[in-house]
């Protein structure tokens, strides 16, 4: 991989992915209750990317939940080892959220913000970021 590329995957290696760093829209810690429950920790560290920018190998299993804001969050994890890899909001399929811990080398991930505010404001921020990305990438 080049210096402009990132790669990652699950713990057992059955799922792998890659993307070009210039496609990264943002990187965040999300502290909402949904992210806490899905990670088993106090936050999820996520990288926001256009869906078309992510190249996947292997098959993920998805679990869908309704978030506090009423959106349908699809969380993808390895069928073999259960590692969380990525998620997306069903109503906004143009954008995916890669779990930063699934990167082969997460030391280069630069966090833009740590979201520790009420869920409705978190989703408002996401919508604004997604709309900005849609304009920037011409969706």
Buried (B, 14 or more C-beta within 10 A) or exposed (E): EEEEEBBBBBBEEBBBBBBBBEBBBBBBBBBBEBBBEBBEEEBBBBBBBBEEBBEBEBEBEEEEEEBEBEBEBBBBBBBBEEBBBBBBBEEBEBBBBBBBBBBEEBEEBEEEEEBEEEBEEBBEBBBEBBEEBBEEBEE
